[in-house]
Each structure stands twice: as C-alpha cells, then as structure tokens.
C-alpha cells in the first residue's frame, strides 16, 4: 500500500512542477511572438529564465537532508508557486495589449527557483523508492509514470489556452494558483510518515566535506560519460524543438494549428513513446538498455532530417507537419525514458547519503542541455539559417552516441570482471 501511495504522490508532484515549464516553453514563446510580435531571437531567450535548474538544483538537493526537510520544501514550494502565479494573474493583460515583460520575467525566475526546490525534494523521494527496489523492471515502470505525469503537466497551459484563446492567458495563471494551493492539502494528506528507503540510516546525514563528496560522485563508474551523453543529447533535441513552431508560423501555418501540434499532438505521441520505453526496460536484461538506447538514438538522429527536409523544400502542408510531430516525439519519448532509467540506475550505485545529490547533478546537466540552444537557437537561426542550424542539431545528436558507446564498453568490462 505504501508503494502505491508514494507513486500517487510522485505523480502529483512531477505533474505540478511541469506546469510552469510547459507555460514557459510551450505557451509564452507563441504568445510573445505571434500575439505581441517580439522577434524570435528575443523569444527564445525566455529559456534563460530556467537557469535556476542548472545552478540551484544541486544546492537544493545538498541542503535537503531528511525526510521531514523534503516535506517542508515541497509545501513551501507549492505555497510560493501559488502566490507567484497570482502575481502573474494580477499583471498579465486581459487582452492582446503589451504586458510588462520585465516584471513577468522576474516573477518567472522566482517561479523556477521554487519549482527547482520542489523537484529536488521530489527526486529525493523518488531515489529512496528506486534504491529500495533496484530491479530494472521497477525502475523502467516508475520512470515511465514520472515522465508521463511530467509531460501531462507540460501540456496543461497549451490545452487551456487552446480552449480559451491566448487573450485569456491571465485566466491560466489564476487556474495554476488554485491548483497549487489545493495541492498543498493533498500533499499533507498522503505524504508518507517516514522515508520509503531501505538504505543506510545515515542517508540523511550529508557530509560537510563537499569537495570530497564531489570527487566521490565523479569517480563512480559511468558518471562522466553519462554527463557527456545527457548534455549532448538534449542540446540537439531541444534546439530543434524550440525553434520549429516559430519556423512553421513564419511559413504561414496558423497559430492555433501550431499550438495544437506542439502541445497536444506532440505530447500525446511522446507519452506513447514513454510507455514503450518503460516496456523495453521491463523486458531486457541489465546491460540491454544501453544497446537499445544506442539504437533508438541513431534512429532518433536520422529522424532529425525530417524538419530539415520540410524547411529546405518549403513544404508546410498540414500532413507533413502532423507526421513530424507524431514520429519525432514518439522516438523522443522512448529515448527519454531509457535515459532517465539509466541515470537512476547509475545514481543507485553511489554512497547512500549522496544518491539524491548525484541524481540531482546529472539532472541539472540534462537541463543544461535543454537550455543552451533553447536560449540561443533564435539568434543562431538569424545568423546561419534554417538548413545549417538543423544540420548542426543533427550532428550534436549523433555525437551523443560516442559517450554512450563508452558507457557500454565500461559496462561490458564490469560484467566480465564479475
């Protein structure tokens, strides 16, 4: 019963922390570019507001030392997220007029800080559960559930504004406010009384020798090539996905169509991919996910040719675009589930008191890959053009195979030694 309870709690928390992410990545770019007329170069820099995911998450994870601290961090984060979204509701325009963009940016920066705190506390609970049940089947299924909930949360803003219209963005902020405050009651009701971890009782005692802790985490097998892989893999993926909706609108595709495709259709097919990824993990042996991930990554890289061909030939038909938003997120969902399962598997090998911090650092690197080209893809597109930019994104995704293959070699050597 406790296992199902923790799954329900994790599902809710991952869903909640994805809502601000979805608003910033899926809603604000279209709102600022198409409604208010801001240039692509400026719009894509919105991703810089998510920089707390890079710098603050490892610090937050290092500071959450106990099960009780996780509860305090979660409740505090939800309360402040609710208050900040209420501020957004109060300053957001009720029509297509130009808002105070600087104020909105500052508020979203603080929203991301509290979302990161929520994520660090949630990851600690997830790592406790994962290290209690170390079989790959459990890890694959649990990561599928978490990724699916996160992606559902990311679609929330897009679906609401597709229904109400982008002139009602202030209503979206009020709805998020109500959800955050209501979730506090739910969390306090179902939060487990004690940690689900069966690990060492010293897991909550974080060493003050932070430098030696960093060296210890880096020395764990597969850590360095895993860091290189998640960074390169996300660089190519997020760079292309960030700029593609605006490129479609540049070529005359209606805003509502782009919003529907980039949110509802894209996320739906990505959810299917996440389920498939979890099934792949549940039916393979311990060493197999790396081989499967390598194969999926190669296919995923080849599929990057599709948006390149669409832009190169200036094909903007609905059917071609629909095909793009079905196939690419499907493969991306498979790779994401396998990647997060791999990250959690590696983190479970770390000393008990450093497991959550190790996972937080790897996650921060993964987010870094999301932000770098998401922030500057518009600037690069203005200076180098669509064709050259997409070729570079494809190259980055293919290069990610190199550290992945290095991990596979290390894994095989480790198996032989055993």
Rosetta blueprint (number, residue, H / E / L):
1 X L
2 X H
3 X H
4 X H
5 X H
6 X H
7 X H
8 X H
9 X H
10 X H
11 X H
12 X H
13 X H
14 X H
15 X H
16 X H
17 X H
18 X H
19 X H
20 X H
21 X H
22 X H
23 X H
24 X H
25 X H
26 X H
27 X H
28 X H
29 X H
30 X H
31 X H
32 X H
33 X H
34 X H
35 X H
36 X L
37 X L
38 X L
39 X L
40 X H
41 X H
42 X H
43 X H
44 X H
45 X H
46 X H
47 X H
48 X H
49 X H
50 X H
51 X H
52 X H
53 X H
54 X H
55 X H
56 X H
57 X H
58 X H
59 X H
60 X H
61 X H
62 X H
63 X H
64 X L
65 X L
66 X L
67 X H
68 X H
69 X H
70 X H
71 X H
72 X H
73 X H
74 X H
75 X H
76 X H
77 X H
78 X H
79 X H
80 X H
81 X H
82 X H
83 X H
84 X H
85 X H
86 X H
87 X H
88 X H
89 X H
90 X H
91 X H
92 X L
93 X L
94 X L
95 X L
96 X L
97 X L
98 X L
99 X L
100 X L
101 X H
102 X H
103 X H
104 X H
105 X H
106 X H
107 X H
108 X H
109 X H
110 X H
111 X H
112 X H
113 X H
114 X H
115 X H
116 X H
117 X H
118 X H
119 X H
120 X H
121 X H
122 X H
123 X H
124 X H
125 X H
126 X H
127 X H
128 X H
129 X H
130 X H
131 X H
132 X H
133 X L
134 X L
135 X L
136 X H
137 X H
138 X H
139 X H
140 X H
141 X H
142 X H
143 X H
144 X H
145 X H
146 X H
147 X H
148 X H
149 X H
150 X H
151 X H
152 X H
153 X H
154 X H
155 X H
156 X H
157 X H
158 X H
159 X H
160 X H
161 X H
162 X H
163 X H
164 X H
165 X L
166 X H
167 X H
168 X H
169 X H
170 X H
171 X H
172 X H
173 X H
174 X H
175 X H
176 X H
177 X H
178 X H
179 X H
180 X H
181 X H
182 X H
183 X H
184 X H
185 X H
186 X H
187 X H
188 X H
189 X H
190 X H
191 X L
192 X L
193 X L
194 X L
195 X L
196 X L
197 X L
198 X L
199 X L
200 X L
201 X L
202 X L
203 X L
204 X L
205 X L
206 X L
207 X L
208 X L
209 X L
210 X H
211 X H
212 X H
213 X H
214 X H
215 X H
216 X H
217 X H
218 X H
219 X L
220 X L
221 X L
222 X L
223 X H
224 X H
225 X H
226 X H
227 X H
228 X H
229 X H
230 X H
231 X H
232 X H
233 X H
234 X H
235 X H
236 X H
237 X H
238 X H
239 X H
240 X H
241 X H
242 X H
243 X H
244 X H
245 X H
246 X H
247 X H
248 X H
249 X H
250 X H
251 X L
252 X L
253 X L
254 X L
255 X H
256 X H
257 X H
258 X H
259 X H
260 X H
261 X H
262 X H
263 X H
264 X H
265 X H
266 X H
267 X H
268 X H
269 X H
270 X H
271 X H
272 X H
273 X H
274 X H
275 X H
276 X H
277 X H
278 X H
279 X H
280 X H
281 X H
282 X H
283 X H
284 X L
285 X L
286 X L
287 X L
288 X H
289 X H
290 X H
291 X H
292 X H
293 X H
294 X H
295 X H
296 X H
297 X H
298 X H
299 X H
300 X H
301 X H
302 X H
303 X H
304 X L
305 X H
306 X H
307 X H
308 X H
309 X H
310 X H
311 X H
312 X H
313 X L
314 X L
315 X L
316 X L
317 X L
318 X H
319 X H
320 X H
321 X H
322 X H
323 X H
324 X H
325 X H
326 X H
327 X H
328 X H
329 X H
330 X H
331 X H
332 X H
333 X H
334 X H
335 X H
336 X H
337 X H
338 X H
339 X H
340 X H
341 X H
342 X H
343 X H
344 X H
345 X H
346 X H
347 X H
348 X L
349 X L
350 X L
351 X L
352 X H
353 X H
354 X H
355 X H
356 X H
357 X H
358 X H
359 X H
360 X H
361 X H
362 X H
363 X H
364 X H
365 X H
366 X H
367 X H
368 X H
369 X H
370 X H
371 X H
372 X H
373 X H
374 X H
375 X H
376 X H
377 X H
378 X H
379 X H
380 X H
381 X H
382 X H
383 X H
384 X H
385 X L
386 X H
387 X H
388 X H
389 X H
390 X H
391 X H
392 X H
393 X H
394 X H
395 X H
396 X H
397 X H
398 X H
399 X H
400 X H
401 X H
402 X H
403 X H
404 X H
405 X H
406 X H
407 X H
408 X H
409 X H
410 X H
411 X H
412 X H
413 X H
414 X H
415 X H
416 X H
417 X H
418 X L
